[in-house]
Structures are given as structure tokens and as C-alpha cells.
Amino acid sequence: MITKTYVLDGLELPVEIRRNRRARRITLSIDAQTGTPQLVIPRGTSYAEALKFLHRESDWILNKIDELPPRVLFEDGAGVPLLGRKCRIRHLPLLPPEVCREGDELVVGGRDKDVKYRVTEWLTNAAREKLTELAQQKMRSLGRSSAKVSVRDPKTRWGSCSEQGYLSFSWRLILAPPSVMDYVVAHEVAHLNEFDHGPNFWLLVERLCPRHRMPKHWLTRHGAKLLRYG
């Protein structure tokens, strides 16, 4: 993948360009985290053709970027939702380089340039602890033994379940209301018994997470906001 800067309707934008042999046509998307356009080029298509396509779609690109929720950087004074409760980052550089929660504040010590990394690490660890606890509870209710749980930062999925029974979740679920995290965990644990999305699967989700439709709808409406933190 390469990144090049282009001028679209008078605005300079970095564009990530990737060639994919299996792609059948030029495709264009916007990275929800960074707002960066991503251009995928199939084999046999020249960069000149791809550039023409990019300029033809300039209105679409700029509209999609405008529609993105505001970016919230992890820095002093920023508001961060923590399982539905608003917290504020407070940077005190003279304190040890660590993060601790004090009421509705995440107090961060150490250098200013490390605040983003330390807050992300703290939130990831908090998410891992909570997600693992929830997953184990729901697996026990199905009579299953514990499965491996990992926490990552995917761009397109909130959770996944492999054919081998490994569960993976986005750390950003710690930024959502508790009911949303509960629903995503129930969804993936249900896949341990039902790998497709048939009627039996949704009956199992309902058993693991009654009234799951509301948090599912919340993710559809507000999920993009979670990707804009950090």
C-alpha cells in the first residue's frame, strides 16, 4: 500500500492506494478512524485510470468525510465515554507515567506525547477484563468451557468468532453503553453453538441477551462515533 496526496476540489487529501489481484473493479472507501480515502486497484488497471476514477468520485469522497462524526483525540481535557459514563482525561505530567481512574477523571501522568498511547492501553486492558468476564459468564450459561478471548482494534467488526472457537472483540466497546457490550459478547458466544445467522442463532442471542434489538440498533446508529476516538 502507498499513500499519495491529491487535490480534490481544491482540498489536499492523503489517499491510500492498494493493488489487489483478486479485485474485479476499482473500489473506493473511507477509513472511519482517520477519514482517509482508500482506493483499491485490480490487476491490469493503470494508476492513470484509478486517478481519473478518484477525481470523478471527489464529491462522494468529500461528502463522506463531512458525514464522519467529529474526531476526539486522547489528550488533556478530552471527554471519553466509559461504559456509558462520561469521563474526562486529565494530564498531570509530574505524576508517574501511568493512568488511574479517579471518579469521572482518567488521570494520566508522564510526558504529553505519551498521553494517547497510555489512555489507549488503559482502555484496552479495561475492555479485555470486562469482555473476558462477560464471555465466560455467557459460555457457562451454555455449559461450555472457557474459550480464548482476544481484544484488538478492527475497523469493520465489533467482534468475531473463529471456527476454532476463538473470540475476538474491539476494545472500543468499552466506550459504548454496557448493554451494547453485552449484546456483542452474546452475539459472538452464540456463534460457538450456531455458526450461521439462522433462526436458531437469534433465539440463542435472545436467551443470552434479552432485548438485544435496542443495543444492536444503537451500534447501527452510533457505532461510527466509537471509531473516531483516539
C-alpha positions as semicolon CSV with decimal commas, in nm:
position;residue;x (nm);y (nm);z (nm)
1;M;0,000;0,000;0,000
2;I;0,119;0,350;-0,080
3;T;-0,010;0,688;0,033
4;K;-0,019;0,983;-0,206
5;T;-0,158;1,333;-0,166
6;Y;-0,406;1,460;-0,425
7;V;-0,602;1,782;-0,465
8;L;-0,976;1,715;-0,484
9;D;-1,195;2,020;-0,541
10;G;-0,920;2,242;-0,404
11;L;-0,860;2,032;-0,091
12;E;-0,538;1,838;-0,036
13;L;-0,607;1,484;0,084
14;P;-0,383;1,184;0,150
15;V;-0,515;0,878;-0,032
16;E;-0,417;0,520;0,050
17;I;-0,375;0,315;-0,268
18;R;-0,356;-0,064;-0,270
19;R;-0,339;-0,305;-0,561
20;N;-0,539;-0,625;-0,517
21;R;-0,506;-0,909;-0,766
22;R;-0,843;-1,055;-0,669
23;A;-1,033;-0,727;-0,709
24;R;-1,253;-0,712;-1,018
25;R;-1,302;-0,337;-1,026
26;I;-1,176;-0,016;-0,870
27;T;-1,329;0,036;-0,527
28;L;-1,326;0,337;-0,301
29;S;-1,394;0,363;0,073
30;I;-1,327;0,599;0,363
31;D;-1,132;0,487;0,670
32;A;-1,377;0,563;0,951
33;Q;-1,098;0,621;1,204
34;T;-0,878;0,859;1,008
35;G;-1,112;0,989;0,736
36;T;-0,857;0,882;0,474
37;P;-0,987;0,773;0,130
38;Q;-0,878;0,419;0,039
39;L;-0,850;0,320;-0,326
40;V;-0,823;-0,046;-0,430
41;I;-0,699;-0,114;-0,783
42;P;-0,741;-0,451;-0,960
43;R;-0,468;-0,613;-1,165
44;G;-0,448;-0,469;-1,515
45;T;-0,578;-0,126;-1,416
46;S;-0,330;0,161;-1,451
47;Y;-0,274;0,428;-1,190
48;A;-0,386;0,684;-1,450
49;E;-0,726;0,512;-1,475
50;A;-0,751;0,494;-1,096
51;L;-0,669;0,863;-1,066
52;K;-0,946;0,952;-1,312
53;F;-1,187;0,742;-1,105
54;L;-1,073;0,920;-0,789
55;H;-1,143;1,264;-0,936
56;R;-1,483;1,153;-1,072
57;E;-1,578;1,049;-0,720
58;S;-1,444;1,361;-0,549
59;D;-1,792;1,485;-0,447
60;W;-1,872;1,147;-0,291
61;I;-1,540;1,146;-0,105
62;L;-1,582;1,494;0,041
63;N;-1,944;1,427;0,138
64;K;-1,848;1,105;0,318
65;I;-1,569;1,280;0,506
66;D;-1,809;1,560;0,608
67;E;-2,055;1,299;0,739
68;L;-1,800;1,145;0,976
69;P;-1,853;1,220;1,347
70;P;-1,605;1,468;1,499
71;R;-1,263;1,325;1,591
72;V;-1,190;1,308;1,966
73;L;-0,820;1,288;2,040
74;F;-0,696;1,134;2,363
75;E;-0,547;1,448;2,513
76;D;-0,583;1,665;2,821
77;G;-0,943;1,779;2,868
78;A;-1,099;1,537;2,619
79;G;-1,427;1,370;2,714
80;V;-1,429;0,989;2,689
81;P;-1,739;0,771;2,744
82;L;-1,659;0,473;2,965
83;L;-1,938;0,212;2,958
84;G;-2,196;0,487;2,927
85;R;-2,041;0,720;3,183
86;K;-1,860;1,033;3,070
87;C;-1,501;1,067;3,188
88;R;-1,251;1,342;3,125
89;I;-0,881;1,300;3,059
90;R;-0,666;1,497;3,299
91;H;-0,294;1,511;3,221
92;L;-0,061;1,577;3,514
93;P;0,291;1,546;3,373
94;L;0,466;1,539;3,711
95;L;0,288;1,218;3,814
96;P;0,431;0,871;3,731
97;P;0,370;0,760;3,367
98;E;0,050;0,566;3,427
99;V;-0,329;0,605;3,416
100;C;-0,566;0,581;3,709
101;R;-0,937;0,646;3,729
102;E;-1,047;0,894;3,993
103;G;-1,424;0,933;3,987
104;D;-1,511;1,079;3,648
105;E;-1,150;1,151;3,553
106;L;-0,879;0,946;3,386
107;V;-0,563;1,092;3,538
108;V;-0,259;1,045;3,317
109;G;0,098;1,106;3,428
110;G;0,419;1,136;3,226
111;R;0,502;1,310;2,901
112;D;0,240;1,486;2,691
113;K;0,332;1,289;2,378
114;D;0,255;0,961;2,558
115;V;-0,100;1,051;2,669
116;K;-0,270;0,895;2,367
117;Y;-0,075;0,570;2,399
118;R;-0,131;0,540;2,775
119;V;-0,505;0,610;2,758
120;T;-0,549;0,363;2,470
121;E;-0,355;0,098;2,661
122;W;-0,560;0,156;2,978
123;L;-0,891;0,137;2,789
124;T;-0,778;-0,178;2,606
125;N;-0,689;-0,351;2,933
126;A;-1,019;-0,244;3,091
127;A;-1,208;-0,374;2,787
128;R;-1,019;-0,705;2,794
129;E;-1,106;-0,762;3,159
130;K;-1,474;-0,682;3,114
131;L;-1,518;-0,865;2,783
132;T;-1,347;-1,178;2,915
133;E;-1,566;-1,175;3,226
134;L;-1,884;-1,136;3,019
135;A;-1,783;-1,404;2,768
136;Q;-1,706;-1,654;3,043
137;Q;-2,041;-1,588;3,212
138;K;-2,232;-1,647;2,890
139;M;-2,029;-1,955;2,798
140;R;-2,102;-2,107;3,140
141;S;-2,474;-2,048;3,081
142;L;-2,439;-2,265;2,767
143;G;-2,247;-2,530;2,957
144;R;-1,930;-2,456;2,766
145;S;-1,577;-2,430;2,898
146;S;-1,380;-2,109;2,864
147;A;-1,261;-2,004;2,519
148;K;-0,966;-1,786;2,424
149;V;-1,064;-1,417;2,420
150;S;-0,855;-1,152;2,245
151;V;-0,905;-0,775;2,218
152;R;-0,795;-0,580;1,911
153;D;-0,882;-0,269;1,710
154;P;-1,058;-0,384;1,392
155;K;-1,206;-0,126;1,159
156;T;-1,511;-0,316;1,035
157;R;-1,617;-0,559;1,311
158;W;-1,706;-0,528;1,678
159;G;-1,648;-0,895;1,741
160;S;-1,577;-1,226;1,573
161;C;-1,578;-1,599;1,644
162;S;-1,344;-1,830;1,457
163;E;-1,425;-2,185;1,351
164;Q;-1,178;-2,295;1,619
165;G;-1,388;-2,122;1,886
166;Y;-1,162;-1,820;1,947
167;L;-1,346;-1,500;2,035
168;S;-1,216;-1,156;1,941
169;F;-1,359;-0,815;2,027
170;S;-1,290;-0,447;1,964
171;W;-1,153;-0,262;2,265
172;R;-1,374;0,030;2,160
173;L;-1,677;-0,149;2,307
174;I;-1,561;-0,010;2,642
175;L;-1,671;0,330;2,502
176;A;-2,027;0,210;2,441
177;P;-2,314;0,164;2,689
178;P;-2,296;-0,163;2,889
179;S;-2,594;-0,309;2,703
180;V;-2,404;-0,277;2,373
181;M;-2,102;-0,467;2,503
182;D;-2,335;-0,731;2,646
183;Y;-2,508;-0,773;2,310
184;V;-2,185;-0,807;2,110
185;V;-2,050;-1,067;2,353
186;A;-2,379;-1,258;2,338
187;H;-2,369;-1,246;1,957
188;E;-2,021;-1,397;1,936
189;V;-2,072;-1,653;2,213
190;A;-2,388;-1,768;2,035
191;H;-2,170;-1,843;1,732
192;L;-1,992;-2,109;1,937
193;N;-2,314;-2,314;1,903
194;E;-2,463;-2,170;1,584
195;F;-2,210;-2,051;1,327
196;D;-2,462;-1,902;1,085
197;H;-2,728;-1,632;1,141
198;G;-3,031;-1,856;1,114
199;P;-3,340;-1,858;1,340
200;N;-3,174;-2,084;1,599
201;F;-2,885;-1,839;1,626
202;W;-3,110;-1,543;1,704
203;L;-3,309;-1,746;1,955
204;L;-2,981;-1,817;2,132
205;V;-2,882;-1,450;2,122
206;E;-3,220;-1,365;2,277
207;R;-3,154;-1,617;2,552
208;L;-2,808;-1,474;2,622
209;C;-2,912;-1,111;2,584
210;P;-3,285;-1,040;2,623
211;R;-3,398;-0,719;2,448
212;H;-3,089;-0,731;2,225
213;R;-3,254;-0,532;1,946
214;M;-3,202;-0,194;2,115
215;P;-2,822;-0,223;2,158
216;K;-2,799;-0,367;1,807
217;H;-2,981;-0,059;1,677
218;W;-2,754;0,166;1,889
219;L;-2,447;0,023;1,717
220;T;-2,600;0,083;1,374
221;R;-2,671;0,448;1,459
222;H;-2,373;0,540;1,677
223;G;-2,102;0,283;1,608
224;A;-1,909;0,518;1,378
225;K;-1,853;0,755;1,672
226;L;-1,657;0,487;1,859
227;L;-1,408;0,469;1,572
228;R;-1,333;0,841;1,599
229;Y;-1,178;0,824;1,948
230;G;-0,805;0,808;1,997
